[in-house]
Amino acid sequence: MILNVRVSPRSSRNRVEKEGGKLKVHLTKPACDGEANRQLIDLLSGYLGLKRYRIRIKSGERSRDKLVEIDEDR
């Protein structure tokens, strides 16, 4: 499964919102040295109830708009 995700780094608190066909994810970490990407995977794993290793950023590692792949086969 592929999710369209819009990330807002440096927010006041972590949260996930549904916005149309996308998820909008607010993260407290800055978008430097991959901190926000790691926090995104942590937050999505809790939100979706999946292990971290099942979630990876397929494209957009350096962008606010990301495609996140969920591996449901493992």
C-alpha positions in Angstrom: 0.0 0.0 0.0 1.2 3.5 -0.8 0.2 6.6 1.2 0.5 10.2 0.2 1.8 12.2 3.1 2.3 15.9 3.6 4.8 16.7 6.4 4.9 19.8 8.5 8.2 19.8 10.5 8.8 22.0 13.6 5.2 21.9 14.7 4.2 22.5 18.3 3.1 18.9 18.8 3.0 15.6 16.9 -0.3 14.7 15.2 -1.8 13.0 12.2 -4.7 14.4 10.3 -6.7 13.0 7.3 -6.9 15.6 4.6 -8.8 14.4 1.5 -6.9 11.5 0.1 -3.7 12.4 2.0 -2.4 12.3 5.5 -1.1 15.5 6.9 1.5 14.8 9.6 2.8 17.5 12.0 6.2 16.7 13.5 8.1 18.5 16.3 11.5 17.5 14.8 13.3 19.8 12.3 13.8 18.6 8.7 17.6 18.2 9.0 19.8 15.1 9.2 16.8 12.9 8.6 15.3 13.6 12.1 11.8 14.4 10.7 11.8 11.3 8.5 12.7 9.1 11.4 10.0 10.7 13.6 7.5 10.3 10.7 8.1 6.6 10.6 7.8 6.3 14.4 4.5 8.3 14.4 3.0 6.4 11.5 3.9 3.0 13.1 1.9 4.0 16.2 -0.9 5.5 14.2 -1.3 2.5 11.9 -0.4 -0.1 14.6 2.5 -1.5 12.6 6.1 -2.3 13.2 8.6 0.3 12.1 10.3 -2.0 9.6 7.1 -2.3 7.6 7.1 1.4 6.8 9.5 3.1 4.5 9.7 6.4 2.6 9.5 5.5 -1.1 10.0 9.0 -2.5 10.3 12.5 -1.2 12.9 12.1 1.5 13.9 15.7 1.1 10.5 17.0 0.4 7.4 17.9 2.4 5.3 15.7 0.1 6.2 12.0 0.5 5.1 8.6 -0.8 5.2 6.2 2.1 5.1 2.4 1.4 3.5 0.1 3.8 4.7 -3.6 3.6 1.7 -5.7 4.6 3.2 -9.0 3.6 5.7 -9.5 6.5 
